[in-house]
């Protein structure tokens, strides 16, 4: 079990808490692998609801750039692929996935929230996806499916920050709820999940899914495999 992820099982509800508050819950390789394993384990154990949230002042700051300079471009590419793998696990889960976001959230952390079926934002939350600033296509199609192509283009071209109110208006957030309301949100999610059998819920989610896993992975790999990934990262980090 990773110290970067806290897992709580409460009957049908499995709560996964990103537990790197000192790093704004940035997605290290360790945390990504722990989340993938936890998603698989929850489904295997018969969970009906999986809740994802962050400890401390935000949900997630996205990709952890802490040691990027010591890694090869191949290593970085693999890390991005594993994040895409995580997003696909969340999006295709047979469980009702509930993302709870607060504070300032960036990049792959925003994508992780966006992969959930219920996307509940605290009123103070903000979101920014700067990946295209260093040429990375990650979560782009899924974001466009939620908010519409025109709105997605406008946000992603400028890597604009958008508020919780804007996220709700655009359909990126399902609802707004203050953090002290989140226990009630979890209870509602459990009641909703229990309204169907596991088999019926799985069939429903599959029938409604707009996921394109092979296409999304191919687009990510093509974007990250362009020569000069580390140079693009260096330029982005210097300019931000």
TIDRENMAR-511250 format. One record per residue: x, z, y of N, C-alpha, C in turn. Coordinates in steps of 0.2 Angstrom, whole numbers, plus 2048, in hexadecimal, padded with zeros to 3 digits. Layout:
+------+------+------+-------+-------+-------+------+------+------+
! n.px ! n.pz ! n.py ! ca.px ! ca.pz ! ca.py ! c.px ! c.pz ! c.py !
+------+------+------+-------+-------+-------+------+------+------+
!    X !    Z !    Y !     X !     Z !     Y !    X !    Z !    Y !
...
+------+------+------+-------+-------+-------+------+------+------+
This chain:
+------+------+------+-------+-------+-------+------+------+------+
! n.px ! n.pz ! n.py ! ca.px ! ca.pz ! ca.py ! c.px ! c.pz ! c.py !
+------+------+------+-------+-------+-------+------+------+------+
!  804 !  800 !  7FA !   800 !   800 !   800 !  804 !  800 !  806 !
!  803 !  7FC !  80B !   807 !   7FB !   811 !  804 !  800 !  816 !
!  809 !  803 !  81A !   808 !   808 !   81F !  805 !  804 !  825 !
!  805 !  7FE !  825 !   803 !   7FA !   82B !  7FB !  7F9 !  82A !
!  7F8 !  7FA !  825 !   7F1 !   7F9 !   824 !  7EE !  800 !  820 !
!  7E9 !  802 !  824 !   7E5 !   808 !   821 !  7DF !  805 !  81E !
!  7DE !  807 !  817 !   7D8 !   805 !   814 !  7D4 !  80B !  812 !
!  7CD !  80A !  814 !   7C8 !   80F !   812 !  7C3 !  80C !  80E !
!  7C1 !  80F !  808 !   7BB !   80C !   804 !  7B6 !  811 !  805 !
!  7B0 !  80F !  807 !   7AA !   813 !   808 !  7A4 !  810 !  804 !
!  7A5 !  810 !  7FE !   79F !   80D !   7FA !  7A0 !  806 !  7FB !
!  79B !  802 !  7FD !   79B !   7FB !   7FE !  79F !  7F9 !  804 !
!  7A1 !  7FD !  808 !   7A5 !   7FB !   80E !  7AC !  7FD !  80D !
!  7B0 !  7F8 !  80E !   7B7 !   7F9 !   80E !  7BA !  7F7 !  816 !
!  7BD !  7FC !  819 !   7BF !   7FC !   81F !  7C7 !  7FB !  81F !
!  7C9 !  7F5 !  823 !   7D0 !   7F4 !   823 !  7D2 !  7F5 !  82A !
!  7D7 !  7FA !  82B !   7D9 !   7FB !   832 !  7E0 !  7F9 !  833 !
!  7E1 !  7F4 !  838 !   7E8 !   7F3 !   839 !  7EB !  7F9 !  83D !
!  7F1 !  7FB !  83A !   7F3 !   801 !   83C !  7FB !  801 !  83F !
!  7FB !  7FC !  844 !   802 !   7FC !   847 !  801 !  7FD !  84F !
!  7FE !  802 !  851 !   7FC !   803 !   858 !  802 !  802 !  85C !
!  808 !  804 !  85A !   80E !   804 !   85F !  80F !  7FC !  860 !
!  80D !  7F8 !  85C !   80E !   7F1 !   85C !  808 !  7ED !  85E !
!  803 !  7F0 !  861 !   7FC !   7ED !   862 !  7FA !  7EA !  85C !
!  7FB !  7EC !  856 !   7F9 !   7EA !   850 !  7FA !  7E2 !  84F !
!  800 !  7E1 !  851 !   803 !   7DA !   850 !  804 !  7D9 !  848 !
!  803 !  7D2 !  847 !   802 !   7D0 !   840 !  809 !  7CF !  83D !
!  80D !  7D4 !  83A !   813 !   7D3 !   837 !  812 !  7D0 !  830 !
!  817 !  7CE !  82D !   816 !   7CB !   826 !  814 !  7D0 !  822 !
!  816 !  7D6 !  822 !   814 !   7DC !   81E !  80C !  7DD !  81F !
!  80A !  7DD !  825 !   803 !   7DE !   826 !  7FE !  7D8 !  824 !
!  801 !  7D2 !  825 !   7FD !   7CD !   822 !  7FC !  7CD !  81B !
!  801 !  7CE !  817 !   801 !   7CF !   810 !  7FD !  7D4 !  80E !
!  7FD !  7DA !  811 !   7F9 !   7E0 !   80F !  7F1 !  7DE !  811 !
!  7F0 !  7DA !  816 !   7E9 !   7D8 !   817 !  7E6 !  7D3 !  812 !
!  7EA !  7CE !  810 !   7E8 !   7CA !   80B !  7E7 !  7CE !  804 !
!  7EB !  7D2 !  802 !   7EA !   7D6 !   7FC !  7E4 !  7DA !  7FD !
!  7E3 !  7DD !  803 !   7DD !   7E2 !   803 !  7D7 !  7DE !  803 !
!  7D7 !  7D7 !  806 !   7D1 !   7D3 !   806 !  7CF !  7D2 !  7FE !
!  7D4 !  7D0 !  7FA !   7D3 !   7CE !   7F3 !  7D1 !  7D4 !  7EF !
!  7D4 !  7DA !  7F1 !   7D2 !   7E0 !   7ED !  7CB !  7E2 !  7EF !
!  7C9 !  7E2 !  7F5 !   7C2 !   7E4 !   7F7 !  7BD !  7E0 !  7F3 !
!  7BE !  7D9 !  7F3 !   7B9 !   7D5 !   7F0 !  7B9 !  7D6 !  7E8 !
!  7BF !  7D7 !  7E5 !   7C0 !   7D9 !   7DE !  7BC !  7E0 !  7DC !
!  7BC !  7E4 !  7E1 !   7B9 !   7EB !   7E0 !  7B2 !  7EB !  7E1 !
!  7AF !  7E5 !  7E3 !   7A8 !   7E5 !   7E4 !  7A6 !  7E7 !  7EB !
!  7AA !  7E7 !  7F0 !   7A8 !   7E9 !   7F7 !  7A3 !  7E4 !  7F9 !
!  79E !  7E6 !  7FD !   799 !   7E2 !   800 !  79B !  7E0 !  808 !
!  79E !  7E5 !  80B !   7A0 !   7E4 !   812 !  7A8 !  7E6 !  813 !
!  7AB !  7E2 !  817 !   7B2 !   7E3 !   818 !  7B2 !  7E3 !  820 !
!  7B5 !  7E9 !  823 !   7B5 !   7EA !   82A !  7BD !  7E9 !  82C !
!  7BE !  7E6 !  831 !   7C5 !   7E5 !   833 !  7C5 !  7E8 !  83A !
!  7CA !  7EC !  83C !   7CA !   7EF !   843 !  7D2 !  7F1 !  844 !
!  7D3 !  7F3 !  84A !   7DA !   7F5 !   84C !  7DA !  7FC !  84E !
!  7E0 !  7FF !  84D !   7E1 !   806 !   84F !  7E4 !  805 !  856 !
!  7E3 !  80A !  85A !   7E6 !   80B !   861 !  7E2 !  807 !  866 !
!  7E6 !  803 !  86A !   7E3 !   800 !   870 !  7E0 !  7F9 !  870 !
!  7E1 !  7F6 !  86A !   7DE !   7F0 !   869 !  7DD !  7EE !  862 !
!  7DA !  7E8 !  860 !   7D9 !   7E6 !   859 !  7E0 !  7E3 !  857 !
!  7E2 !  7DD !  85A !   7E9 !   7DB !   858 !  7EC !  7D6 !  85D !
!  7F2 !  7D7 !  85E !   7F6 !   7D3 !   863 !  7F8 !  7CC !  85F !
!  7F6 !  7CB !  859 !   7F8 !   7C5 !   856 !  7FF !  7C5 !  853 !
!  802 !  7BF !  852 !   808 !   7BE !   84F !  80D !  7C3 !  851 !
!  811 !  7C6 !  84D !   816 !   7CB !   84F !  81D !  7C7 !  850 !
!  81F !  7C7 !  856 !   825 !   7C3 !   858 !  82B !  7C7 !  858 !
!  82A !  7CD !  855 !   830 !   7D2 !   856 !  837 !  7D0 !  853 !
!  837 !  7CC !  84D !   83D !   7CA !   84A !  83E !  7C3 !  849 !
!  83A !  7BF !  84E !   83A !   7B8 !   84C !  840 !  7B4 !  84D !
!  845 !  7B7 !  851 !   84B !   7B3 !   852 !  850 !  7B3 !  84C !
!  84F !  7B8 !  848 !   853 !   7B9 !   842 !  850 !  7B5 !  83C !
!  84B !  7B2 !  83D !   847 !   7AE !   837 !  848 !  7A7 !  838 !
!  849 !  7A3 !  833 !   849 !   79C !   833 !  843 !  799 !  835 !
!  843 !  792 !  837 !   83C !   78F !   838 !  838 !  78F !  832 !
!  83B !  78E !  82C !   837 !   78E !   826 !  834 !  795 !  824 !
!  838 !  79B !  826 !   835 !   7A1 !   825 !  82F !  7A2 !  82A !
!  82F !  7A0 !  830 !   82A !   7A0 !   835 !  824 !  79C !  833 !
!  825 !  796 !  830 !   820 !   792 !   82E !  81C !  795 !  828 !
!  820 !  799 !  823 !   81C !   79C !   81E !  818 !  7A2 !  821 !
!  81B !  7A5 !  826 !   817 !   7AB !   829 !  810 !  7A8 !  82C !
!  810 !  7A2 !  82F !   80A !   7A0 !   832 !  806 !  79D !  82C !
!  808 !  79B !  827 !   804 !   799 !   821 !  801 !  79F !  81E !
!  804 !  7A4 !  81E !   801 !   7AA !   81B !  7FC !  7AD !  81F !
!  7FC !  7AC !  826 !   7F7 !   7AE !   82B !  7F1 !  7AA !  82A !
!  7F2 !  7A3 !  829 !   7ED !   79F !   827 !  7E9 !  7A0 !  821 !
!  7ED !  7A2 !  81C !   7EA !   7A5 !   815 !  7E6 !  7AB !  816 !
!  7E8 !  7AF !  81B !   7E4 !   7B5 !   81C !  7DD !  7B3 !  81F !
!  7DE !  7AF !  824 !   7D8 !   7AD !   828 !  7D3 !  7A9 !  823 !
!  7D5 !  7A5 !  81E !   7D1 !   7A2 !   81A !  7CE !  7A7 !  815 !
!  7D2 !  7AC !  813 !   7CF !   7B2 !   80F !  7C9 !  7B5 !  812 !
!  7CA !  7B7 !  818 !   7C5 !   7BA !   81C !  7BF !  7B6 !  81D !
!  7C0 !  7AF !  81F !   7BA !   7AB !   820 !  7B6 !  7A9 !  81A !
!  7BA !  7A9 !  814 !   7B6 !   7A7 !   80E !  7B4 !  7AD !  80A !
!  7B5 !  7B3 !  80C !   7B4 !   7B9 !   808 !  7AC !  7B9 !  806 !
!  7AB !  7BB !  800 !   7A4 !   7BC !   7FE !  7A1 !  7C2 !  801 !
!  7A5 !  7C6 !  804 !   7A3 !   7CC !   808 !  7A0 !  7CB !  80F !
!  79C !  7CF !  811 !   79B !   7CF !   819 !  7A0 !  7D2 !  81C !
!  7A4 !  7CD !  820 !   7AA !   7D0 !   824 !  7A8 !  7D1 !  82B !
!  7AA !  7D7 !  82D !   7A9 !   7D9 !   834 !  7AF !  7DA !  838 !
!  7B0 !  7D7 !  83D !   7B6 !   7D8 !   842 !  7B4 !  7DC !  847 !
!  7B8 !  7E1 !  849 !   7B6 !   7E6 !   84F !  7BC !  7E5 !  853 !
!  7BB !  7E2 !  859 !   7C1 !   7E1 !   85E !  7C0 !  7E5 !  864 !
!  7C6 !  7E8 !  866 !   7C6 !   7EB !   86D !  7CD !  7EA !  870 !
!  7CD !  7EB !  876 !   7D4 !   7EA !   87A !  7D6 !  7E3 !  87B !
!  7DC !  7E2 !  87C !   7DF !   7DB !   87D !  7E1 !  7D8 !  876 !
!  7DF !  7D2 !  875 !   7E0 !   7CF !   86E !  7E3 !  7C8 !  86F !
!  7E7 !  7C6 !  86B !   7EB !   7C0 !   86C !  7EC !  7BC !  865 !
!  7EC !  7B6 !  866 !   7EE !   7B1 !   861 !  7EB !  7B2 !  85A !
!  7EF !  7B3 !  855 !   7EC !   7B4 !   84E !  7E8 !  7BA !  84D !
!  7E9 !  7BF !  852 !   7E4 !   7C5 !   852 !  7DD !  7C2 !  854 !
!  7DD !  7BE !  859 !   7D6 !   7BB !   85B !  7D3 !  7B7 !  855 !
!  7D8 !  7B3 !  852 !   7D6 !   7AF !   84C !  7D3 !  7B3 !  846 !
!  7D6 !  7B9 !  845 !   7D4 !   7BD !   840 !  7CD !  7C0 !  841 !
!  7CC !  7C2 !  847 !   7C5 !   7C4 !   84A !  7C0 !  7BE !  849 !
!  7C2 !  7B8 !  84B !   7BE !   7B3 !   84B !  7BC !  7B0 !  844 !
!  7C0 !  7B2 !  83F !   7BE !   7B0 !   838 !  7B9 !  7B5 !  834 !
!  7B7 !  7BA !  838 !   7B2 !   7BF !   835 !  7AB !  7BC !  836 !
!  7A7 !  7BE !  832 !   7A0 !   7BC !   832 !  79C !  7C0 !  838 !
!  79D !  7C6 !  839 !   79B !   7CA !   83E !  7A1 !  7CB !  843 !
!  7A0 !  7C9 !  849 !   7A6 !   7CA !   84E !  7A3 !  7CF !  854 !
!  7A5 !  7D5 !  853 !   7A2 !   7DA !   858 !  7A8 !  7DC !  85D !
!  7A7 !  7DB !  863 !   7AC !   7DC !   868 !  7AA !  7E2 !  86C !
!  7AE !  7E6 !  86E !   7AD !   7EC !   873 !  7AD !  7E8 !  87A !
!  7A9 !  7EB !  87E !   7A9 !   7E8 !   885 !  7AF !  7E7 !  889 !
!  7B4 !  7EB !  887 !   7BB !   7EB !   88A !  7BF !  7E5 !  887 !
!  7BE !  7E2 !  882 !   7C2 !   7DE !   87E !  7C3 !  7D7 !  882 !
!  7C9 !  7D5 !  881 !   7CB !   7CE !   884 !  7CF !  7CA !  87E !
!  7CF !  7C3 !  87F !   7D1 !   7BF !   87A !  7D5 !  7B9 !  87D !
!  7DB !  7B8 !  87A !   7DF !   7B2 !   87C !  7E3 !  7AF !  876 !
!  7E3 !  7A9 !  875 !   7E6 !   7A5 !   870 !  7EB !  7A0 !  873 !
!  7F1 !  7A2 !  873 !   7F7 !   79E !   876 !  7FB !  79A !  871 !
!  7F9 !  799 !  86B !   7FD !   796 !   866 !  7FF !  78F !  867 !
!  7FA !  78B !  86B !   7FC !   784 !   86D !  801 !  784 !  872 !
!  803 !  789 !  875 !   808 !   78A !   87A !  80F !  788 !  876 !
!  80F !  78A !  870 !   815 !   788 !   86C !  813 !  784 !  866 !
!  80E !  780 !  867 !   80C !   77A !   863 !  809 !  77C !  85C !
!  806 !  782 !  85C !   803 !   785 !   855 !  7FC !  784 !  855 !
!  7F9 !  780 !  850 !   7F2 !   77F !   84F !  7F0 !  784 !  84A !
!  7ED !  78A !  84C !   7EB !   78F !   847 !  7E4 !  792 !  849 !
!  7DF !  791 !  845 !   7D9 !   794 !   847 !  7D5 !  78F !  84C !
!  7D8 !  78A !  84D !   7D5 !   786 !   853 !  7CE !  783 !  851 !
!  7CE !  780 !  84B !   7C7 !   77D !   849 !  7C2 !  782 !  848 !
!  7C4 !  788 !  845 !   7BF !   78D !   844 !  7BC !  790 !  84B !
!  7C1 !  790 !  850 !   7BF !   792 !   857 !  7BA !  78D !  85A !
!  7BC !  787 !  859 !   7B7 !   781 !   85C !  7B0 !  781 !  858 !
!  7B0 !  783 !  852 !   7AA !   783 !   84E !  7A5 !  789 !  851 !
!  7A8 !  78E !  854 !   7A5 !   794 !   856 !  7A2 !  793 !  85D !
!  7A6 !  790 !  862 !   7A5 !   790 !   869 !  7A3 !  789 !  86B !
!  7A4 !  784 !  867 !   7A3 !   77D !   869 !  7AA !  77A !  86B !
!  7AA !  773 !  86A !   7B1 !   770 !   86B !  7B3 !  770 !  872 !
!  7AE !  76F !  877 !   7B0 !   76E !   87E !  7B2 !  775 !  880 !
!  7AF !  77A !  87F !   7B1 !   781 !   881 !  7B8 !  783 !  87E !
!  7B9 !  781 !  877 !   7BF !   783 !   874 !  7C5 !  77F !  877 !
!  7C3 !  779 !  879 !   7C9 !   775 !   87C !  7CA !  778 !  883 !
!  7C5 !  77A !  887 !   7C7 !   77C !   88E !  7CB !  783 !  88D !
!  7C9 !  787 !  888 !   7CD !   78D !   887 !  7D4 !  78C !  885 !
!  7D5 !  788 !  880 !   7DB !   787 !   87C !  7E0 !  783 !  880 !
!  7DE !  77E !  884 !   7E2 !   77A !   888 !  7E6 !  77F !  88D !
!  7E3 !  784 !  890 !   7E6 !   788 !   895 !  7E8 !  78F !  892 !
!  7E7 !  790 !  88B !   7E8 !   796 !   888 !  7E5 !  79C !  88C !
!  7DF !  79B !  88E !   7DB !   79F !   893 !  7D9 !  7A6 !  88F !
!  7DA !  7AB !  893 !   7D7 !   7B1 !   891 !  7CF !  7B1 !  892 !
!  7CB !  7B4 !  88D !   7C4 !   7B4 !   88E !  7C2 !  7BB !  88C !
!  7BD !  7BD !  890 !   7BA !   7C4 !   88F !  7B5 !  7C5 !  88A !
!  7B3 !  7CB !  888 !   7AE !   7CD !   883 !  7A8 !  7C9 !  885 !
!  7A6 !  7CA !  88B !   7A0 !   7C7 !   88E !  7A0 !  7BF !  88C !
!  7A5 !  7BC !  88E !   7A6 !   7B5 !   88D !  7A6 !  7B3 !  885 !
!  7A9 !  7B7 !  881 !   7A9 !   7B6 !   87A !  7A2 !  7B7 !  877 !
!  79E !  7BB !  87A !   797 !   7BC !   878 !  793 !  7B6 !  87A !
!  794 !  7B4 !  880 !   790 !   7AE !   883 !  792 !  7A8 !  87F !
!  798 !  7A7 !  87D !   79A !   7A1 !   87A !  799 !  7A1 !  872 !
!  797 !  7A6 !  86F !   796 !   7A7 !   868 !  79C !  7A9 !  864 !
!  7A2 !  7AB !  867 !   7A8 !   7AD !   864 !  7A7 !  7B4 !  861 !
!  7A4 !  7B8 !  865 !   7A2 !   7BF !   863 !  79A !  7BF !  861 !
!  798 !  7C2 !  85C !   791 !   7C2 !   85A !  78D !  7C7 !  85E !
!  791 !  7CD !  860 !   78D !   7D2 !   864 !  793 !  7D6 !  868 !
!  790 !  7DA !  86D !   795 !   7DF !   870 !  792 !  7E6 !  86E !
!  797 !  7EA !  86D !   796 !   7F1 !   86B !  79C !  7F5 !  86D !
!  79A !  7FB !  870 !   7A0 !   7FF !   872 !  7A2 !  802 !  86B !
!  7A9 !  805 !  86C !   7AC !   808 !   866 !  7A8 !  80D !  862 !
!  7A4 !  811 !  867 !   7A1 !   817 !   864 !  79A !  814 !  860 !
!  799 !  80E !  861 !   793 !   80B !   85D !  795 !  808 !  857 !
!  79C !  807 !  855 !   79E !   804 !   850 !  79C !  807 !  849 !
!  79B !  80D !  848 !   799 !   810 !   842 !  792 !  80D !  840 !
!  78D !  80D !  845 !   787 !   80A !   844 !  787 !  803 !  843 !
!  78C !  7FF !  845 !   78D !   7F8 !   844 !  78E !  7F7 !  83C !
!  793 !  7FC !  83A !   795 !   7FC !   833 !  78F !  7FD !  82E !
!  78B !  802 !  830 !   785 !   804 !   82C !  780 !  7FE !  82C !
!  77F !  7FA !  832 !   77B !   7F4 !   832 !  77E !  7EF !  82D !
!  784 !  7EE !  82D !   787 !   7E9 !   829 !  786 !  7EB !  822 !
!  787 !  7F1 !  820 !   786 !   7F3 !   819 !  77E !  7F2 !  817 !
!  77A !  7F3 !  81B !   773 !   7F2 !   81A !  771 !  7EB !  819 !
!  774 !  7E7 !  81D !   773 !   7DF !   81D !  776 !  7DD !  817 !
!  77C !  7DF !  815 !   77F !   7DC !   80F !  77B !  7DE !  808 !
!  778 !  7E4 !  808 !   775 !   7E6 !   803 !  76E !  7E3 !  802 !
!  76C !  7DF !  807 !   765 !   7DC !   807 !  765 !  7D6 !  802 !
!  76B !  7D4 !  800 !   76C !   7CF !   7FB !  771 !  7D1 !  7F5 !
!  770 !  7CE !  7EF !   774 !   7CF !   7EA !  77B !  7CC !  7EC !
!  780 !  7CE !  7E8 !   787 !   7CC !   7EA !  787 !  7C4 !  7E8 !
!  784 !  7C2 !  7E3 !   783 !   7BB !   7E1 !  780 !  7B7 !  7E6 !
!  77A !  7B9 !  7E9 !   776 !   7B6 !   7EE !  77A !  7B5 !  7F4 !
!  77E !  7BB !  7F6 !   781 !   7BB !   7FC !  787 !  7B6 !  7FC !
!  78A !  7B6 !  7F6 !   790 !   7B1 !   7F5 !  78D !  7AA !  7F6 !
!  788 !  7A8 !  7F3 !   785 !   7A2 !   7F3 !  783 !  7A0 !  7FB !
!  780 !  7A5 !  7FE !   77E !   7A4 !   805 !  784 !  7A2 !  809 !
!  789 !  7A6 !  809 !   78F !   7A5 !   80D !  792 !  79E !  80B !
!  792 !  79C !  805 !   795 !   796 !   803 !  791 !  790 !  805 !
!  78B !  791 !  805 !   786 !   78B !   808 !  787 !  78A !  80F !
!  788 !  790 !  813 !   789 !   78F !   81A !  790 !  78E !  81D !
!  795 !  78E !  818 !   79C !   78E !   81A !  79D !  787 !  81D !
!  7A1 !  787 !  823 !   7A4 !   781 !   826 !  7AB !  781 !  825 !
!  7AE !  785 !  821 !   7B5 !   786 !   820 !  7B8 !  77F !  81D !
!  7BE !  77E !  820 !   7C2 !   778 !   81E !  7C9 !  77A !  81C !
!  7CA !  77E !  817 !   7D0 !   781 !   815 !  7D6 !  77C !  815 !
!  7D6 !  777 !  811 !   7DB !   772 !   811 !  7DD !  76F !  817 !
!  7D8 !  76D !  81B !   7D9 !   76A !   822 !  7DC !  76F !  826 !
!  7DA !  775 !  827 !   7DD !   77A !   82B !  7E4 !  77B !  829 !
!  7E5 !  77C !  823 !   7EC !   77D !   821 !  7F1 !  778 !  823 !
!  7EE !  771 !  821 !   7F3 !   76C !   823 !  7F4 !  76B !  82A !
!  7EF !  76C !  82E !   7F0 !   76C !   836 !  7F5 !  771 !  838 !
!  7F5 !  777 !  835 !   7F9 !   77D !   837 !  800 !  77B !  835 !
!  801 !  778 !  82F !   808 !   777 !   82C !  80B !  771 !  830 !
!  807 !  76C !  832 !   80A !   766 !   836 !  80C !  769 !  83D !
!  808 !  76D !  840 !   80A !   770 !   846 !  810 !  774 !  846 !
!  810 !  778 !  841 !   816 !   77D !   841 !  81C !  77A !  83F !
!  81C !  774 !  83B !   821 !   771 !   838 !  825 !  76C !  83C !
!  822 !  76B !  842 !   825 !   767 !   847 !  82C !  769 !  849 !
!  831 !  765 !  849 !   838 !   768 !   84B !  838 !  76C !  851 !
!  83C !  771 !  851 !   83D !   775 !   857 !  838 !  77B !  858 !
!  835 !  77D !  853 !   830 !   783 !   853 !  834 !  789 !  857 !
!  83A !  78B !  855 !   83D !   790 !   858 !  83E !  78F !  860 !
!  840 !  789 !  861 !   841 !   788 !   869 !  83A !  788 !  86C !
!  835 !  786 !  869 !   82E !   787 !   86C !  82C !  78E !  86D !
!  82D !  792 !  868 !   82C !   799 !   868 !  830 !  79C !  86E !
!  836 !  79B !  86E !   83B !   79E !   873 !  838 !  79C !  87A !
!  836 !  796 !  87B !   834 !   794 !   882 !  82D !  797 !  884 !
!  829 !  798 !  87F !   822 !   79C !   880 !  824 !  7A3 !  882 !
!  828 !  7A6 !  87E !   829 !   7AD !   87F !  82C !  7AE !  886 !
!  831 !  7AA !  888 !   834 !   7AB !   88E !  82F !  7AA !  894 !
!  82A !  7A5 !  893 !   825 !   7A4 !   898 !  820 !  7A9 !  899 !
!  81E !  7AC !  894 !   818 !   7B0 !   894 !  819 !  7B6 !  898 !
+------+------+------+-------+-------+-------+------+------+------+
